[in-house]
Amino acid sequence: MTSRRDPQFALRLDAGQPDPAEVWHDGATLDYLGGKLRLLLGTEQRDAIRCGDTLSLPLPPQASPRQIQDRAEAWLREEATRVLQQVIEQKFVERRAASAASYTPRLALSFAARGHWVEAQAPNTLRCNWRLIQQPLPAIEQAIARGIAALPPEQAGLDLFGMPTATG
């Protein structure tokens, strides 16, 4: 018994997927910190370089849409790690001034399609969606500040055997 899909249904399923060639090409734009970066392909450099509103990717002009997407998103993930870690450190310094916290939360990037921008995990880890880098910096700072506020309070120190140290 073979199943046949209604042709109208197939059209609706395919309609939601944009053509990669329309999205990923030389001159396309990419969301970054609330603005747009224009992609520029060229083999003059070995690394992706951002200069103003242009992101130069080390790819030949005839690169496939998939190659362009992979390289642009790899650069975005690197930037997400760099920028989000800076914001975490900045926001945590502000929190440390208000409390006795002594550790800086660890950053873990999330690649989930669904979920929160920032989630507090474990005692000292913030899991941030890597696409947060596409949002304006004030939105990033607010999301990270909320994530830091959701972290559990730091425990009193433990001795060698895992027993709480006496305070007083």
C-alpha positions in Angstrom: 0.0 0.0 0.0 1.6 3.3 -1.1 0.6 6.6 0.3 0.2 9.6 -2.0 0.5 13.1 -0.6 -2.0 15.6 -1.7 -0.1 18.0 -4.1 -1.6 21.1 -2.4 -0.3 19.8 0.9 3.2 19.3 -0.6 3.1 22.9 -1.9 2.3 24.2 1.6 5.1 22.2 3.2 7.6 23.5 0.7 6.4 27.1 0.9 8.0 27.8 4.3 11.5 27.0 3.2 13.3 29.9 1.5 15.6 29.0 -1.4 19.2 29.0 0.1 20.5 30.7 -3.1 18.2 33.7 -2.3 19.4 33.9 1.3 23.1 33.0 1.1 25.0 34.8 -1.7 27.6 37.5 -2.2 26.0 40.8 -1.1 23.3 39.1 1.1 22.7 40.6 4.6 23.1 39.0 7.9 21.6 40.1 11.3 24.3 41.1 13.8 23.8 43.1 17.1 20.5 44.5 15.9 21.8 45.7 12.6 22.7 44.2 9.2 26.1 43.0 7.9 26.6 42.7 4.1 28.4 39.5 3.1 31.3 40.0 0.7 33.1 37.0 -0.8 36.7 37.1 -1.7 39.9 35.0 -1.4 42.2 37.9 -0.4 42.2 36.9 3.3 42.3 33.6 5.2 39.9 34.6 8.0 36.4 36.2 8.0 36.9 39.9 8.8 34.2 42.4 9.8 34.9 46.0 8.7 32.0 48.3 9.5 28.8 46.9 8.1 30.6 44.4 5.9 31.6 40.8 6.7 34.3 39.6 4.3 34.3 35.8 4.0 37.3 33.9 2.6 35.3 32.2 -0.1 35.5 32.3 -3.9 32.7 34.2 -5.7 31.4 30.8 -7.0 31.0 29.4 -3.5 27.7 27.4 -3.0 25.0 28.8 -0.7 25.8 26.0 1.8 29.4 27.0 1.9 28.5 30.7 2.5 26.0 29.8 5.2 28.4 27.5 7.0 31.2 30.1 7.0 29.0 33.0 8.0 27.3 31.1 10.8 30.7 29.8 12.0 31.8 33.5 12.3 28.6 34.4 14.0 29.1 31.6 16.6 32.6 32.8 17.3 31.3 36.3 17.7 28.5 35.1 19.9 31.1 33.4 22.2 33.3 36.5 22.3 30.5 39.1 22.8 28.4 37.0 25.2 31.4 36.2 27.4 32.2 39.9 27.6 28.7 40.8 28.6 28.6 38.0 31.2 31.8 39.3 32.7 30.6 42.9 32.7 27.2 42.1 34.2 28.8 39.7 36.7 31.2 42.4 37.9 28.1 44.6 38.6 26.5 41.7 40.5 29.7 40.9 42.4 29.8 44.5 43.7 26.3 44.0 45.2 27.1 40.6 46.7 29.9 38.3 47.8 29.9 36.2 44.7 33.4 35.3 43.6 33.0 33.2 40.4 32.2 34.3 36.9 29.6 32.1 35.2 30.8 29.8 32.4 29.2 30.4 29.0 27.8 27.4 27.0 26.2 28.1 23.6 22.9 26.5 22.8 22.0 25.6 19.3 18.4 24.6 20.0 15.7 26.0 17.7 13.4 26.6 20.6 14.0 27.6 24.2 15.0 30.7 26.1 17.7 33.2 25.1 19.5 32.6 28.3 19.1 29.8 30.9 20.8 29.3 34.2 22.2 25.8 34.4 24.3 24.1 37.1 25.7 26.3 39.8 27.8 28.5 37.6 26.8 28.1 33.9 24.7 30.2 31.6 23.5 28.5 28.5 22.9 31.2 25.8 21.3 30.7 22.4 23.9 31.5 19.8 21.4 33.5 17.8 21.2 36.0 20.6 24.1 37.7 18.8 21.6 38.9 16.2 19.8 41.0 18.8 20.7 44.6 19.8 23.3 44.9 22.6 20.8 46.3 25.2 18.6 43.2 24.6 21.6 40.9 25.0 22.6 42.7 28.2 19.1 42.4 29.6 18.8 38.7 28.8 22.1 37.9 30.4 21.4 40.0 33.5 18.2 38.0 34.0 20.1 34.8 33.5 22.7 35.9 36.1 19.9 36.8 38.5 18.5 33.3 38.1 21.8 31.6 39.1 21.6 30.0 42.5 23.4 31.9 45.3 27.0 30.9 45.9 27.3 28.3 48.6 29.6 28.8 51.6 33.0 27.2 51.1 33.5 23.5 51.5 36.4 21.9 53.3 38.5 19.0 51.9 35.8 16.4 52.7 32.8 18.3 51.4 31.7 19.6 54.7 30.6 23.3 55.0 33.2 25.4 56.6 32.4 27.1 59.9 31.8 30.8 59.6 31.9 33.1 62.5 
